[in-house]
Amino acid sequence: MKTVLEISVIKYDEEKECIVKALDELQNLCKITGGYELSNPTSRFGWTFFKIWLRPNLLFCITEKFADMIKKSKGHKTEEKFSRFVSDFFESRGCNIKLKVVEA
């Protein structure tokens, strides 16, 4: 099973590059390749939406390596905490996005 993150951005080309760099950094930390996929983008009302599928091996590594940080993230449910952690991770890398977990 894959975890799906829905991403909303205004400047797709710039933000996609930023997101891919951040995801590649996570993969390098986890010593994993091919841990995610990006969907084709859809644009509406000045926003571009696309999904990121996290494969189980990358998801497991992220939750293990960053367990303390995820636990301290805002939210009541584990899914909310994970979503907030990933959003904060992207933002700390300069990505200007809106993110939500749509399937776990």
N, CA, C and O atoms as CSV, one atom per row, in Angstrom:
chain,resi,resn,atom,element,x,y,z
A,1,MET,N,N,0.839,-1.191,0.000
A,1,MET,CA,C,0.000,0.000,0.000
A,1,MET,C,C,0.882,1.252,0.000
A,1,MET,O,O,1.939,1.276,0.630
A,2,LYS,N,N,0.447,2.266,-0.697
A,2,LYS,CA,C,1.192,3.520,-0.785
A,2,LYS,C,C,0.452,4.611,-0.031
A,2,LYS,O,O,-0.775,4.588,0.068
A,3,THR,N,N,1.197,5.557,0.494
A,3,THR,CA,C,0.604,6.747,1.079
A,3,THR,C,C,0.567,7.813,0.008
A,3,THR,O,O,1.540,8.006,-0.721
A,4,VAL,N,N,-0.566,8.511,-0.090
A,4,VAL,CA,C,-0.744,9.518,-1.127
A,4,VAL,C,C,-0.830,10.900,-0.487
A,4,VAL,O,O,-1.636,11.132,0.414
A,5,LEU,N,N,0.007,11.809,-0.965
A,5,LEU,CA,C,0.002,13.195,-0.523
A,5,LEU,C,C,-0.534,14.037,-1.670
A,5,LEU,O,O,-0.073,13.905,-2.804
A,6,GLU,N,N,-1.496,14.896,-1.387
A,6,GLU,CA,C,-1.994,15.808,-2.409
A,6,GLU,C,C,-1.325,17.158,-2.201
A,6,GLU,O,O,-1.378,17.727,-1.111
A,7,ILE,N,N,-0.701,17.661,-3.249
A,7,ILE,CA,C,0.058,18.902,-3.200
A,7,ILE,C,C,-0.662,19.967,-4.009
A,7,ILE,O,O,-1.156,19.699,-5.105
A,8,SER,N,N,-0.719,21.180,-3.462
A,8,SER,CA,C,-1.286,22.337,-4.162
A,8,SER,C,C,-0.212,23.414,-4.216
A,8,SER,O,O,0.378,23.766,-3.194
A,9,VAL,N,N,0.042,23.941,-5.424
A,9,VAL,CA,C,1.068,24.972,-5.604
A,9,VAL,C,C,0.572,26.027,-6.579
A,9,VAL,O,O,-0.339,25.785,-7.370
A,10,ILE,N,N,1.185,27.195,-6.508
A,10,ILE,CA,C,0.853,28.258,-7.462
A,10,ILE,C,C,1.850,28.251,-8.623
A,10,ILE,O,O,1.447,28.389,-9.778
A,11,LYS,N,N,3.126,28.095,-8.336
A,11,LYS,CA,C,4.162,28.079,-9.368
A,11,LYS,C,C,4.671,26.643,-9.534
A,11,LYS,O,O,5.650,26.241,-8.906
A,12,TYR,N,N,3.994,25.892,-10.380
A,12,TYR,CA,C,4.246,24.456,-10.501
A,12,TYR,C,C,5.693,24.107,-10.829
A,12,TYR,O,O,6.299,23.297,-10.128
A,13,ASP,N,N,6.256,24.698,-11.871
A,13,ASP,CA,C,7.600,24.308,-12.305
A,13,ASP,C,C,8.638,24.527,-11.207
A,13,ASP,O,O,9.474,23.659,-10.958
A,14,GLU,N,N,8.585,25.690,-10.550
A,14,GLU,CA,C,9.539,25.985,-9.477
A,14,GLU,C,C,9.340,25.045,-8.290
A,14,GLU,O,O,10.304,24.496,-7.757
A,15,GLU,N,N,8.097,24.866,-7.886
A,15,GLU,CA,C,7.813,24.068,-6.697
A,15,GLU,C,C,8.054,22.584,-6.938
A,15,GLU,O,O,8.485,21.869,-6.033
A,16,LYS,N,N,7.777,22.115,-8.158
A,16,LYS,CA,C,8.033,20.705,-8.457
A,16,LYS,C,C,9.515,20.413,-8.297
A,16,LYS,O,O,9.885,19.391,-7.719
A,17,GLU,N,N,10.366,21.295,-8.800
A,17,GLU,CA,C,11.817,21.118,-8.671
A,17,GLU,C,C,12.217,21.078,-7.194
A,17,GLU,O,O,13.025,20.241,-6.792
A,18,CYS,N,N,11.661,21.970,-6.395
A,18,CYS,CA,C,11.952,22.030,-4.962
A,18,CYS,C,C,11.497,20.741,-4.260
A,18,CYS,O,O,12.224,20.187,-3.435
A,19,ILE,N,N,10.301,20.275,-4.594
A,19,ILE,CA,C,9.741,19.073,-3.976
A,19,ILE,C,C,10.576,17.846,-4.331
A,19,ILE,O,O,10.867,17.017,-3.469
A,20,VAL,N,N,10.959,17.733,-5.593
A,20,VAL,CA,C,11.770,16.587,-6.020
A,20,VAL,C,C,13.116,16.585,-5.288
A,20,VAL,O,O,13.593,15.526,-4.879
A,21,LYS,N,N,13.727,17.752,-5.122
A,21,LYS,CA,C,14.992,17.832,-4.378
A,21,LYS,C,C,14.795,17.376,-2.934
A,21,LYS,O,O,15.620,16.635,-2.398
A,22,ALA,N,N,13.702,17.817,-2.304
A,22,ALA,CA,C,13.423,17.435,-0.915
A,22,ALA,C,C,13.156,15.931,-0.806
A,22,ALA,O,O,13.646,15.277,0.114
A,23,LEU,N,N,12.380,15.387,-1.747
A,23,LEU,CA,C,12.112,13.948,-1.735
A,23,LEU,C,C,13.386,13.144,-1.984
A,23,LEU,O,O,13.594,12.100,-1.367
A,24,ASP,N,N,14.235,13.629,-2.886
A,24,ASP,CA,C,15.506,12.954,-3.140
A,24,ASP,C,C,16.396,12.985,-1.900
A,24,ASP,O,O,17.113,12.024,-1.618
A,25,GLU,N,N,16.346,14.093,-1.162
A,25,GLU,CA,C,17.101,14.184,0.092
A,25,GLU,C,C,16.597,13.133,1.091
A,25,GLU,O,O,17.398,12.474,1.754
A,26,LEU,N,N,15.280,12.977,1.198
A,26,LEU,CA,C,14.720,11.951,2.080
A,26,LEU,C,C,15.156,10.553,1.639
A,26,LEU,O,O,15.527,9.719,2.465
A,27,GLN,N,N,15.106,10.312,0.339
A,27,GLN,CA,C,15.543,9.008,-0.174
A,27,GLN,C,C,17.013,8.753,0.145
A,27,GLN,O,O,17.381,7.648,0.543
A,28,ASN,N,N,17.857,9.778,-0.030
A,28,ASN,CA,C,19.280,9.614,0.266
A,28,ASN,C,C,19.507,9.317,1.741
A,28,ASN,O,O,20.339,8.476,2.083
A,29,LEU,N,N,18.777,9.997,2.616
A,29,LEU,CA,C,18.889,9.731,4.051
A,29,LEU,C,C,18.488,8.295,4.378
A,29,LEU,O,O,19.035,7.676,5.292
A,30,CYS,N,N,17.529,7.779,3.620
A,30,CYS,CA,C,17.019,6.426,3.846
A,30,CYS,C,C,17.751,5.370,3.014
A,30,CYS,O,O,17.503,4.173,3.156
A,31,LYS,N,N,18.654,5.828,2.145
A,31,LYS,CA,C,19.387,4.915,1.250
A,31,LYS,C,C,18.415,4.084,0.399
A,31,LYS,O,O,18.541,2.865,0.285
A,32,ILE,N,N,17.444,4.788,-0.191
A,32,ILE,CA,C,16.399,4.172,-1.008
A,32,ILE,C,C,16.340,4.893,-2.355
A,32,ILE,O,O,16.590,6.096,-2.435
A,33,THR,N,N,16.011,4.156,-3.400
A,33,THR,CA,C,15.734,4.774,-4.696
A,33,THR,C,C,14.335,4.351,-5.129
A,33,THR,O,O,13.855,3.282,-4.752
A,34,GLY,N,N,13.690,5.192,-5.918
A,34,GLY,CA,C,12.359,4.871,-6.421
A,34,GLY,C,C,11.295,4.794,-5.335
A,34,GLY,O,O,10.359,4.001,-5.436
A,35,GLY,N,N,11.433,5.606,-4.306
A,35,GLY,CA,C,10.512,5.557,-3.171
A,35,GLY,C,C,9.253,6.373,-3.343
A,35,GLY,O,O,8.384,6.365,-2.472
A,36,TYR,N,N,9.142,7.083,-4.465
A,36,TYR,CA,C,7.955,7.920,-4.682
A,36,TYR,C,C,7.656,8.069,-6.161
A,36,TYR,O,O,8.508,7.817,-7.012
A,37,GLU,N,N,6.431,8.483,-6.452
A,37,GLU,CA,C,5.994,8.809,-7.816
A,37,GLU,C,C,5.195,10.096,-7.757
A,37,GLU,O,O,4.528,10.377,-6.761
A,38,LEU,N,N,5.263,10.877,-8.824
A,38,LEU,CA,C,4.450,12.094,-8.950
A,38,LEU,C,C,3.395,11.871,-10.019
A,38,LEU,O,O,3.675,11.280,-11.062
A,39,SER,N,N,2.183,12.343,-9.762
A,39,SER,CA,C,1.120,12.247,-10.764
A,39,SER,C,C,1.232,13.407,-11.744
A,39,SER,O,O,2.021,14.330,-11.542
A,40,ASN,N,N,0.445,13.351,-12.794
A,40,ASN,CA,C,0.356,14.473,-13.723
A,40,ASN,C,C,-0.391,15.614,-13.041
A,40,ASN,O,O,-1.330,15.369,-12.284
A,41,PRO,N,N,0.009,16.846,-13.295
A,41,PRO,CA,C,-0.637,17.994,-12.642
A,41,PRO,C,C,-1.973,18.362,-13.300
A,41,PRO,O,O,-2.209,18.096,-14.478
A,42,THR,N,N,-2.835,18.982,-12.490
A,42,THR,CA,C,-4.103,19.531,-12.943
A,42,THR,C,C,-4.174,20.963,-12.442
A,42,THR,O,O,-3.905,21.222,-11.269
A,43,SER,N,N,-4.534,21.895,-13.315
A,43,SER,CA,C,-4.601,23.309,-12.921
A,43,SER,C,C,-6.037,23.794,-12.869
A,43,SER,O,O,-6.846,23.493,-13.747
A,44,ARG,N,N,-6.346,24.571,-11.795
A,44,ARG,CA,C,-7.656,25.196,-11.622
A,44,ARG,C,C,-7.486,26.434,-10.756
A,44,ARG,O,O,-6.766,26.415,-9.757
A,45,PHE,N,N,-8.153,27.506,-11.149
A,45,PHE,CA,C,-8.233,28.721,-10.341
A,45,PHE,C,C,-6.863,29.270,-9.932
A,45,PHE,O,O,-6.720,29.814,-8.836
A,46,GLY,N,N,-5.871,29.135,-10.790
A,46,GLY,CA,C,-4.542,29.656,-10.502
A,46,GLY,C,C,-3.669,28.721,-9.670
A,46,GLY,O,O,-2.512,29.037,-9.395
A,47,TRP,N,N,-4.207,27.582,-9.270
A,47,TRP,CA,C,-3.458,26.595,-8.495
A,47,TRP,C,C,-3.192,25.373,-9.356
A,47,TRP,O,O,-3.953,25.078,-10.277
A,48,THR,N,N,-2.121,24.669,-9.060
A,48,THR,CA,C,-1.841,23.395,-9.714
A,48,THR,C,C,-1.841,22.325,-8.635
A,48,THR,O,O,-1.250,22.501,-7.570
A,49,PHE,N,N,-2.510,21.217,-8.920
A,49,PHE,CA,C,-2.644,20.115,-7.973
A,49,PHE,C,C,-2.003,18.869,-8.564
A,49,PHE,O,O,-2.135,18.592,-9.756
A,50,PHE,N,N,-1.313,18.130,-7.721
A,50,PHE,CA,C,-0.785,16.829,-8.132
A,50,PHE,C,C,-0.590,15.978,-6.894
A,50,PHE,O,O,-0.660,16.470,-5.768
A,51,LYS,N,N,-0.348,14.712,-7.112
A,51,LYS,CA,C,-0.201,13.777,-5.994
A,51,LYS,C,C,1.197,13.189,-5.983
A,51,LYS,O,O,1.853,13.043,-7.014
A,52,ILE,N,N,1.622,12.861,-4.778
A,52,ILE,CA,C,2.876,12.140,-4.575
A,52,ILE,C,C,2.513,10.823,-3.898
A,52,ILE,O,O,1.879,10.812,-2.843
A,53,TRP,N,N,2.919,9.720,-4.510
A,53,TRP,CA,C,2.719,8.416,-3.902
A,53,TRP,C,C,4.020,8.015,-3.227
A,53,TRP,O,O,5.056,7.902,-3.882
A,54,LEU,N,N,3.967,7.801,-1.920
A,54,LEU,CA,C,5.125,7.320,-1.172
A,54,LEU,C,C,5.021,5.812,-1.056
A,54,LEU,O,O,4.026,5.287,-0.557
A,55,ARG,N,N,6.039,5.125,-1.513
A,55,ARG,CA,C,6.038,3.669,-1.414
A,55,ARG,C,C,6.330,3.254,0.029
A,55,ARG,O,O,6.940,4.010,0.785
A,56,PRO,N,N,5.893,2.056,0.405
A,56,PRO,CA,C,6.023,1.616,1.801
A,56,PRO,C,C,7.442,1.695,2.369
A,56,PRO,O,O,7.618,2.058,3.533
A,57,ASN,N,N,8.462,1.360,1.560
A,57,ASN,CA,C,9.832,1.372,2.094
A,57,ASN,C,C,10.277,2.787,2.472
A,57,ASN,O,O,10.949,2.967,3.488
A,58,LEU,N,N,9.918,3.784,1.677
A,58,LEU,CA,C,10.268,5.166,2.008
A,58,LEU,C,C,9.431,5.661,3.186
A,58,LEU,O,O,9.957,6.315,4.087
A,59,LEU,N,N,8.155,5.359,3.186
A,59,LEU,CA,C,7.281,5.761,4.287
A,59,LEU,C,C,7.776,5.175,5.611
A,59,LEU,O,O,7.846,5.881,6.617
A,60,PHE,N,N,8.116,3.901,5.608
A,60,PHE,CA,C,8.603,3.246,6.823
A,60,PHE,C,C,9.881,3.909,7.321
A,60,PHE,O,O,10.023,4.176,8.514
A,61,CYS,N,N,10.802,4.173,6.414
A,61,CYS,CA,C,12.067,4.798,6.793
A,61,CYS,C,C,11.842,6.199,7.363
A,61,CYS,O,O,12.446,6.558,8.374
A,62,ILE,N,N,10.984,6.987,6.727
A,62,ILE,CA,C,10.696,8.339,7.219
A,62,ILE,C,C,10.116,8.264,8.627
A,62,ILE,O,O,10.546,8.998,9.516
A,63,THR,N,N,9.143,7.382,8.833
A,63,THR,CA,C,8.503,7.289,10.148
A,63,THR,C,C,9.470,6.771,11.206
A,63,THR,O,O,9.340,7.126,12.377
A,64,GLU,N,N,10.431,5.946,10.823
A,64,GLU,CA,C,11.429,5.450,11.777
A,64,GLU,C,C,12.486,6.513,12.089
A,64,GLU,O,O,12.767,6.782,13.257
A,65,LYS,N,N,13.070,7.113,11.055
A,65,LYS,CA,C,14.156,8.088,11.244
A,65,LYS,C,C,13.692,9.365,11.932
A,65,LYS,O,O,14.441,9.967,12.701
A,66,PHE,N,N,12.475,9.771,11.659
A,66,PHE,CA,C,11.976,11.045,12.170
A,66,PHE,C,C,10.839,10.857,13.171
A,66,PHE,O,O,10.009,11.752,13.334
A,67,ALA,N,N,10.789,9.722,13.836
A,67,ALA,CA,C,9.690,9.402,14.758
A,67,ALA,C,C,9.500,10.478,15.817
A,67,ALA,O,O,8.367,10.874,16.089
A,68,ASP,N,N,10.580,10.959,16.421
A,68,ASP,CA,C,10.465,11.976,17.470
A,68,ASP,C,C,9.901,13.283,16.921
A,68,ASP,O,O,9.052,13.911,17.553
A,69,MET,N,N,10.371,13.690,15.750
A,69,MET,CA,C,9.889,14.937,15.148
A,69,MET,C,C,8.426,14.812,14.742
A,69,MET,O,O,7.652,15.753,14.915
A,70,ILE,N,N,8.045,13.666,14.208
A,70,ILE,CA,C,6.654,13.446,13.808
A,70,ILE,C,C,5.756,13.479,15.036
A,70,ILE,O,O,4.683,14.082,15.015
A,71,LYS,N,N,6.198,12.836,16.093
A,71,LYS,CA,C,5.417,12.802,17.328
A,71,LYS,C,C,5.178,14.202,17.888
A,71,LYS,O,O,4.124,14.463,18.468
A,72,LYS,N,N,6.151,15.109,17.720
A,72,LYS,CA,C,6.047,16.471,18.238
A,72,LYS,C,C,5.280,17.415,17.304
A,72,LYS,O,O,4.970,18.544,17.687
A,73,SER,N,N,4.975,16.962,16.090
A,73,SER,CA,C,4.259,17.794,15.123
A,73,SER,C,C,2.822,18.039,15.584
A,73,SER,O,O,2.260,17.261,16.355
A,74,LYS,N,N,2.239,19.144,15.091
A,74,LYS,CA,C,0.853,19.473,15.442
A,74,LYS,C,C,-0.103,18.432,14.877
A,74,LYS,O,O,0.130,17.858,13.813
A,75,GLY,N,N,-1.171,18.207,15.608
A,75,GLY,CA,C,-2.209,17.286,15.173
A,75,GLY,C,C,-2.525,16.280,16.253
A,75,GLY,O,O,-1.716,16.018,17.143
A,76,HIS,N,N,-3.716,15.723,16.159
A,76,HIS,CA,C,-4.140,14.727,17.142
A,76,HIS,C,C,-3.905,13.314,16.626
A,76,HIS,O,O,-3.456,12.440,17.367
A,77,LYS,N,N,-4.209,13.101,15.359
A,77,LYS,CA,C,-4.066,11.778,14.755
A,77,LYS,C,C,-2.673,11.618,14.164
A,77,LYS,O,O,-2.020,12.603,13.819
A,78,THR,N,N,-2.228,10.389,14.050
A,78,THR,CA,C,-0.926,10.094,13.470
A,78,THR,C,C,-0.830,10.641,12.049
A,78,THR,O,O,0.201,11.191,11.660
A,79,GLU,N,N,-1.899,10.491,11.279
A,79,GLU,CA,C,-1.921,10.986,9.893
A,79,GLU,C,C,-1.717,12.501,9.849
A,79,GLU,O,O,-0.991,13.001,8.989
A,80,GLU,N,N,-2.353,13.238,10.768
A,80,GLU,CA,C,-2.199,14.696,10.832
A,80,GLU,C,C,-0.771,15.076,11.197
A,80,GLU,O,O,-0.211,16.016,10.634
A,81,LYS,N,N,-0.188,14.353,12.132
A,81,LYS,CA,C,1.185,14.628,12.559
A,81,LYS,C,C,2.168,14.367,11.410
A,81,LYS,O,O,3.093,15.149,11.190
A,82,PHE,N,N,1.961,13.268,10.685
A,82,PHE,CA,C,2.833,12.941,9.556
A,82,PHE,C,C,2.705,14.002,8.468
A,82,PHE,O,O,3.706,14.461,7.918
A,83,SER,N,N,1.476,14.386,8.164
A,83,SER,CA,C,1.222,15.410,7.149
A,83,SER,C,C,1.911,16.719,7.526
A,83,SER,O,O,2.536,17.357,6.679
A,84,ARG,N,N,1.802,17.115,8.766
A,84,ARG,CA,C,2.423,18.364,9.235
A,84,ARG,C,C,3.946,18.272,9.163
A,84,ARG,O,O,4.611,19.232,8.774
A,85,PHE,N,N,4.498,17.109,9.542
A,85,PHE,CA,C,5.943,16.924,9.469
A,85,PHE,C,C,6.436,17.068,8.032
A,85,PHE,O,O,7.404,17.786,7.780
A,86,VAL,N,N,5.781,16.391,7.086
A,86,VAL,CA,C,6.199,16.449,5.681
A,86,VAL,C,C,6.057,17.870,5.150
A,86,VAL,O,O,6.936,18.358,4.439
A,87,SER,N,N,4.965,18.530,5.488
A,87,SER,CA,C,4.758,19.911,5.065
A,87,SER,C,C,5.870,20.813,5.602
A,87,SER,O,O,6.428,21.626,4.865
A,88,ASP,N,N,6.188,20.664,6.888
A,88,ASP,CA,C,7.273,21.451,7.495
A,88,ASP,C,C,8.620,21.130,6.853
A,88,ASP,O,O,9.451,22.020,6.671
A,89,PHE,N,N,8.836,19.858,6.510
A,89,PHE,CA,C,10.090,19.451,5.862
A,89,PHE,C,C,10.236,20.159,4.518
A,89,PHE,O,O,11.294,20.708,4.212
A,90,PHE,N,N,9.166,20.146,3.714
A,90,PHE,CA,C,9.205,20.831,2.423
A,90,PHE,C,C,9.418,22.328,2.603
A,90,PHE,O,O,10.235,22.925,1.902
A,91,GLU,N,N,8.696,22.937,3.530
A,91,GLU,CA,C,8.832,24.373,3.769
A,91,GLU,C,C,10.238,24.740,4.222
A,91,GLU,O,O,10.756,25.790,3.841
A,92,SER,N,N,10.862,23.887,5.032
A,92,SER,CA,C,12.221,24.169,5.493
A,92,SER,C,C,13.232,24.074,4.355
A,92,SER,O,O,14.357,24.559,4.476
A,93,ARG,N,N,12.833,23.452,3.259
A,93,ARG,CA,C,13.685,23.351,2.065
A,93,ARG,C,C,13.333,24.418,1.037
A,93,ARG,O,O,13.841,24.388,-0.083
A,94,GLY,N,N,12.463,25.365,1.408
A,94,GLY,CA,C,12.112,26.470,0.527
A,94,GLY,C,C,10.923,26.236,-0.389
A,94,GLY,O,O,10.652,27.061,-1.262
A,95,CYS,N,N,10.206,25.131,-0.212
A,95,CYS,CA,C,9.042,24.833,-1.043
A,95,CYS,C,C,7.822,25.563,-0.489
A,95,CYS,O,O,7.571,25.544,0.716
A,96,ASN,N,N,7.075,26.198,-1.368
A,96,ASN,CA,C,5.868,26.927,-0.982
A,96,ASN,C,C,4.661,26.120,-1.448
A,96,ASN,O,O,4.191,26.279,-2.574
A,97,ILE,N,N,4.160,25.244,-0.558
A,97,ILE,CA,C,3.109,24.299,-0.934
A,97,ILE,C,C,2.017,24.235,0.116
A,97,ILE,O,O,2.176,24.713,1.239
A,98,LYS,N,N,0.919,23.640,-0.271
A,98,LYS,CA,C,-0.141,23.190,0.635
A,98,LYS,C,C,-0.180,21.677,0.453
A,98,LYS,O,O,-0.114,21.183,-0.672
A,99,LEU,N,N,-0.286,20.943,1.555
A,99,LEU,CA,C,-0.217,19.494,1.489
A,99,LEU,C,C,-1.262,18.873,2.379
A,99,LEU,O,O,-1.568,19.392,3.453
A,100,LYS,N,N,-1.819,17.742,1.927
A,100,LYS,CA,C,-2.666,16.936,2.785
A,100,LYS,C,C,-2.521,15.472,2.391
A,100,LYS,O,O,-2.264,15.151,1.231
A,101,VAL,N,N,-2.688,14.594,3.367
A,101,VAL,CA,C,-2.660,13.166,3.115
A,101,VAL,C,C,-4.064,12.773,2.694
A,101,VAL,O,O,-5.027,13.035,3.415
A,102,VAL,N,N,-4.191,12.145,1.528
A,102,VAL,CA,C,-5.511,11.768,1.045
A,102,VAL,C,C,-5.762,10.281,1.160
A,102,VAL,O,O,-6.891,9.825,0.979
A,103,GLU,N,N,-4.722,9.519,1.460
A,103,GLU,CA,C,-4.872,8.072,1.616
A,103,GLU,C,C,-3.662,7.571,2.366
A,103,GLU,O,O,-2.536,7.993,2.103
A,104,ALA,N,N,-3.894,6.668,3.302
A,104,ALA,CA,C,-2.758,6.101,4.039
A,104,ALA,C,C,-2.917,4.620,4.201
A,104,ALA,O,O,-2.058,3.968,4.795
